[in-house]
Amino acid sequence: GTSIHHALTDNFSTHSETPLKKKIFSPLHGLSAADIGGDEIIKSLPLLVPFLNILPKEWVPQSAAEWVAFQTLCRVMYIFHVSALPDLHQIVLEAKGQYQDYLKKIESCGDISGLRDFTDKMELYLLTPIALQEKTLSQRHKHTGNWELSGILSEEERNLLAKKVLSPYTMLELLKCSKHWHDRIDHFQRNIESAAPDAARTTWAPLTEPVTAPNGVTITPLSSAKTLKKEGADMHHCVGGYASQCMYQTQHICSLRLEENGETIARSTLQLRESASEKGKRTLTHVQNNAEWNKTPDPRLQKAAEWYVDAIHNGKIDIDWENIDAHRRNNQKIRNISSLGFDPYNPEKCAEIFDVFKDYLKKSDKRLTLAQWEEKTGVRQMIAGFLKDTCSTQYQRQEIRPAPRPL
């Protein structure tokens, strides 16, 4: 029954781990739950504190509609923050207190959940080759066999690097770039294949032979980068980029089809993850099963996926783990090139890949060569500093703001 002003004062001014700054109190004086959008907003207030604290006093929401838009925007900001690590101040300043209008602009960019895929591809094609090149000069990583950026740099270093690359982008710019990339993902994959033909020849052992579930769904494990790319192109999602996870890690991708009278009436892509128990027995975990455009698949396809995993665990479908492991060990030997799909030590090939990717960067970057982009962003110097353990004080002392808790 108390007012929002008094509730916030009692709970956040002195007793919270994240106290609410006093400048926030006055615009909320006398307001009730209904005034700021109802009980849902009240329950979310503790999670909104990190965002409220960085608002100028005049930008605190003034109506229930603005509070609802502000809460929704904070959820968007959280997703964006953990995906791309920009400064939260930058995101809030873009809205300028006009939360309903700004939210409409964000929603016009489509589903923002795909932002992680876009930033991951930026890391893979633009930053990983630089790290691999600089890695050969570093005693710290000279003998490691991990060709993923996560195996070369620490999480803190990767966060600083992402912030360095993405901080010049506004939130809307990055979301528009991500949308452009997703809208043209088929075109992008074709151009990458043209620049990196080696990726189309990479293979691994299939999980099983193709099998048919009792309900008639055909389950076909995919075992090459080429078939993954075709699956991704046919289904309009990003499974075409999962070759590395299948070749060197513990992911398995299957194509599911249901046919009637010789025609496919339903289709989905199943991702399974392999793991081992303490006793050494291997199990498979269902990661995702998506139809075209990442939509929910036909229930019959979902039932077939469940049957497939259960049949493997119950021993009704045999898996040749020794063969899978042998292929995996052999693939590790050629991973320096095949994991990326091109030779990361070949300057001409790296420049060609950059020319493909830069079409999805902000307008000012599309005119740059790879060398110019590296100089503009300073990423090569930064990565070299990390790997030589002589990172400049400038990079070492950059503050990484902790992400607020998810809403």
N, C-alpha and C positions, 0 to 999 in steps of 0.2 A: 503493500500500500504506500510505501514511501516514494518520493519523487526520484527521478533518475539522478538528479544532482546529488541528493543525499546518499543514495545507494552507491554511487561511484566514489563519493568522498569517503564513505565508511570502508569500502572494500579495496580501493586502489590507491588511496593517498599515502597510506602508511603500512598496510599489512600485506600488500602484494609483492611478489618478487619483481614484478615490472610495474612500479607505481605510475599512475596516470598523472601527467603534468597538470599543474593547477590551471594553466591557460585554457584547458578543455572544459573546466567546470562551468564557467559563467554562461556559455551559450545553451547549456542543458538545464539551467535553473528553472524549476517549476514544471518540467516536462514529465509526462507519465509514459507508461509502456505504449499506449495507443499512439502517442505523439511521435514515437520513433519507429513505428512499424509493427508493434505487437511483441508477444512473448518470445518469438524466435530471435528477434534482435537482442532482447534482454539476455537470453541465454548465450548469445554470441559475444556479448560485450567483453568478457575477459580475453577472448581471442582477438578482438579488434584493437586492444590496447596498443600493440606495437605500431599499428597504422595510425591510430588517433594521435599518438604522441608526436608524429612528424608532420601533423597538419598545422598550418597557420590557423590562428583562432577564427578568422573569418571564413575558413573553408570547412569548418565542422558542419555536417548536414543540418539543415534547418527545417525539414519536413519529413513526414513518414515515408513518402516516396523516395526522397533523397537518401534516407537511411537504408531503405531496402536496396537501392542501387549501389550505395556505398558498400554494404555487406557483400553483395554479389561481386562487385569490383575487387574487394579484398581477396575473395576466393581466386579470382582470375590472377591477381597480383601474386598470390602465393604460388600458384602453378608456374607462372612466368619466372618468379624468383628462383625456384629450385631447378627450373630447366635451364635458365640462361644466366643467372647470377648477376643481374644488373643492380645498380644502387636503388634501393626502395624509394629514396627521395626523388630520384629521376622519374619513377613511375607516377608517384603522387602529384608531382608538379605538372605532369602532362594533363591531368584531369582538371586542374585549376578550380576545384570545387564544384564543377558541373558534372556530377556523377551520372545522372541519367543520360545526358547527351554523350558523354564519353563512353559509357557502357554500350550504347547503340553502335558507336564506331567500332568498338572491339568485336561485337557480335557480327558485324558485317564482314569480318575477316574469317568467318567460319569457325569450325571446331578447333579450339586452341590446344586440345590434348595432343595434337600432332606436332606441336612445337618442339617437343623433346626429340622426335625423329629427325627433324630438320637440323637442330643444333648438333645432334650426334653425327649426322652426315658431314656437317661443316668441320667437325673435329676430325673425322676419319680422313676426308679428302684434302683438307687444307693444313691441318696441324700435325697429324701423325707422320707424314713424310718428312717434315722438318725435324721432328723429334728423332726419327730413325737416322737421319743424316748426322745430326749432332751427337747422337748416342755413340757412334763409332769413335768419337773423339774423347769420350768420357770413360775413365777407368771405373767409375762408379757403376756403370751399367754394361761394361764391355762384354761380360760373359753371360749375361742373362739371355734367355730365349724367348721372352715375352715381347710380342710385336704389337700389342695393344697399347694405346697411350696410357691406359690405367696401370700398365705394368712398367712404364718408363718413368712417369711422374707421379708424385704423391697426390692425394686428393686435394690437399691445400694448394699445391702448385697448379693443378688442373683448374681449380676454381679461380685462381688469380689470372690464369691464362684466358679462361672464358670471359672473365670480366674485362680484360684488356681488349679482346676482340669485339665484344658485343656492346660495351658501354657507349660507343658512338651512335648506336641505334636507339631510336625511340621505341617504345613498346609497340606502337602501331606499325612502324617500319618493319620491325622484325616479324610481327604477325602477318603482315602483307607478304613479306618474302617467303615465309613458311607456307602461306596459302598458295602463292604462285608455284612453289616447288611441288606441293601436293597435287595441284591441278594439272601439272605437266610431268608427273612422276614417270609416266611411260616414256615420254620424250627424253627425259633426263637419263633413264636407264639405258636407252638405246645409244645415246651419245657417250655415256661412260663405257659401254661395251665396245664402241668403235675406237675409243682412245685406249682401252685396256682389254684387248682380246684374250689375254691369258686367263682372265677371270672366268670366261665361258668354258674353259677346259678343266676346271678344278672339280674333282669328284671325291666321294667318300663311300663307305659301305652303307647300303640301305639297312634300316632297322629290321625289316622283314621282307619277304616277298609280298607282292600285292595279294590282299585277301578280301573276301566278301563277307560282310556281316550278315547275320541271320535275317535282317530286314531288307537285304538287297543292296545296301550301300557298299560300293567298292572303295577300299582304302589302299592307296598307293604311296609308300614311302618315297620321297624324293632324294636323289643321291648325287646331284651335281649343281653347280652354280647356274648352269644353263637352264635346268628345269625349274629351279627356284625363281629365276628372273622371268621365265614364261608364266609361272604361277602368279607372280606378283603383277605382271602386266595384264593377265586375264582377269584377275580378281580385283585389280585397282587398289592394292595395298602394298606395304613395304617389305613383304617377305623376301623379295628379290635381293635384299641386302643382308640376308641371314647366313650366307655361305660360310663366313668365318666361324660363326657359332656352331655350325654343323661339322665343319672339317676338324676343328681343333678343340672344341669344347664338348658339351654334353647335350646339345639340342638336337632334336629330330623333328623333321617337318613331313607331314603327310597330306596328300590331296584326297579329299573325300568327294565322291560323286554318287548321285542317285539317278538312275535312268529308267525311262519308260518308253517302250516301243522304239528303242534305239536312240532316243534323244535324252540329253541331260536336262533334268527338271530341277535339280538342286545341287549345290556345290559349296564346299567350304575348305578352309585350310586349317589343319590341326598342328599345333606346336606342343611337343612333349619335352620334358627335361629329365635327363637320366641322373640318378644319384645312387650311392652305395650305402648300405647300412653298416653298423659296427661289425657285423659278421661277414661283410663282404658281398652280401646279396644285393643285386642291382634292382632298383625299382624305377618306375616312370611316373612323373607327375604331370598332370594336365595343366598347361600354361594358358593357352587360349585356343579358341576354335571360332574362326570368323568367316562369314560369307563375303560376297562382293562389297567393296567400300567399307570393310570392317563392320558390317551389320551382323545382327544375331542370326545364326544359321537355322535352317529347318530343323524342327525337333527330331526328325528321323536321323539326321546327320549327328546330332548331339548324342542320341542313343547309341549310334554305331561307334562313336569315339569312346564312350564309356565301355561298351562291349570289348573293344580292341584292347584297351589297357587292362581290363580284368582278365581277358584271355591270356595275355602275356604273363601277368602275375600268377595266374593259376597253372601255367605250364601248358596250356592248350595250343599256344603258338610259340614255337621255339625261336630263340635269338642266338646267333653266333657271335657272342661277345668277343671271342678271340679274334675273329676276322675284323670286327669293328675297331678293336684296339690296334691291330696291325696297320690298318689303313690310317688311323689317327696318328700313329708314330711316324709313318712314312710322310704324311702331310706336314708334320712339324718341320721336316728337313727342308721343305720348299716354302715355308711360311713367309719368309722375308719378302717374297714377291706375290705369292698367290693370295695372301690374306688381304692385301689391298687391291689385287687385280692388276697391278702395274708395278714397274720397278721404281721404288721410291728413291733410288740413288741416281736415277737418270734425270738430269735437269730438264731435258726436252719433254720427257713423258710427264713430269710433274707440272710443267707449264701448260701442257695440253689438257691435263685434268682440271687445272685452275680455270682455263678458258671455258670449260664446260660448266663449272660450278658458278662462275661469277655472274652468269645470266640471272641467278637467283639471289644475288646480293643487292644492297641498296644502290641507287642510281650512280652515286659518286664513285663507287668501287668497280662498276662495270667497265670503266674506261682504263683500268689499271692492268699492267702485266703482273705476273706473280712476284717478280722482284720488287716492283713498286708497291704492291700490297704488303709484302713483308716489311719493307722499309717504313711504310705508313703506320702499320700496326705495331711494329717493334717486336713481333712474336719470335723471330729467330734469335735475336739478342736475349730475349727473356728466357727462352728454352735453353739456350747455351749456358746462361747463368745458373739455371736450376741444375743442369747436369754436371756442371763443373764444381758445384757446391760453393760457388763464389757469387751467388745472386746478390745484386746490389742492394744497399740499404733501402732504396726506394721500393723495391719489390718485397723485401722481407717485412717491411713495416706497414704495408697496406692492410687496412682493416677489412676483415670479412665479416659483414653483419650476419648474425645468426638468423636463419629463416624463422618467421613466426610459426607457431603450431598450426597445422591444417585446420580449416574451419569445417 
